[in-house]
C-alpha cells in the first residue's frame, strides 16, 4: 500500500474530536481517503457553516 503525505496549513487545524472522527472514517473506508473525506465533510459541514457564520457576525460587530 502506498502512503501519501498530507500537508495541513494553520487554517486546516482540527480539534481532537474532529481528528477522531476523520480517523474513524478512514478506518471505515479501509484507508481510502477519497471515500473517507467526503463522508467526514458531510458530517462536519453544518457545524463548520454555523461557526463560520458566527465568526463573520462577530467580525461585523467589531467593525472588522
C-alpha positions in Angstrom: 0.0 0.0 0.0 1.4 3.4 -0.9 1.2 6.2 1.6 0.6 9.9 0.9 1.9 12.8 2.9 -0.8 15.4 3.6 0.2 18.9 4.4 -2.0 20.8 6.7 -2.0 24.6 6.9 -3.0 26.6 10.1 -6.5 27.2 8.7 -6.9 23.4 8.4 -6.1 22.6 12.1 -8.8 20.4 13.6 -9.8 19.6 17.1 -9.1 16.2 18.7 -12.8 15.3 18.2 -12.6 16.1 14.5 -9.4 14.2 14.2 -11.0 11.2 15.9 -14.0 11.4 13.5 -11.7 11.6 10.5 -9.6 8.7 11.7 -12.8 6.7 12.2 -14.0 7.5 8.7 -10.6 6.5 7.3 -10.7 3.2 9.1 -14.2 2.5 7.9 -13.0 3.3 4.4 -10.0 0.9 4.7 -7.7 4.0 4.4 -9.2 5.2 1.2 -9.2 9.0 1.7 -11.2 9.6 -1.5 -14.1 7.7 0.3 -13.5 8.9 3.8 -13.0 12.7 3.2 -16.4 13.3 1.6 -18.2 11.5 4.4 -16.3 13.4 7.0 -17.0 16.7 5.2 -20.8 15.9 5.0 -20.9 15.2 8.7 -19.0 18.3 9.8 -20.3 20.8 7.2 -23.3 22.0 9.3 -21.0 22.7 12.3 -18.4 24.4 10.2 -21.0 26.6 8.4 -22.6 27.6 11.7 -19.2 28.6 13.3 -18.1 30.5 10.2 -21.3 32.4 10.3 -20.8 33.2 14.0 -17.2 34.4 13.2 -18.4 36.7 10.4 -21.1 38.1 12.6 -18.6 38.8 15.4 -16.3 40.5 12.9 -19.1 42.7 11.6 -20.0 43.7 15.2 -16.3 44.6 15.9 -16.1 46.7 12.8 -13.6 44.5 11.1 
